[in-house]
Amino acid sequence: MSNWRKSSYSADGSDCVEVGHGIGIRDSKAPAAHVQVSRDAWDAFLIIVKM
């Protein structure tokens, strides 16, 4: 089991995206399913959103 983390922008903890280290991303409303994301893809995503 992974430690899933929610964005600090999620005020009440609902309707948000969660990130699981080494696992991927998932919707907090449907936690049973997730999308696998490689470390390289995640790093590239973070670079783009920080621009």
Residue, then its C-alpha position, 0 to 999 in steps of 0.5 A: m500500500s502506498n502513502w497517497r498524498k493530496s494537494s495542499y490546495s484541497a481545502d476540505g479533502s474532497d474532489c482532488v487528485e492524489v499522488g502516490h509515491g512510486i505508484g501514480i495518480r488517482d481521483s480521490k472520489a474513485p481511490a480504487a483506480h489509479v494511473q501509473v506514472s513513471r518518475d520521468a513523466w512526473d518530473a516532466f509534468l512538474i517542470i511544465v506546471k511550474m513554468 
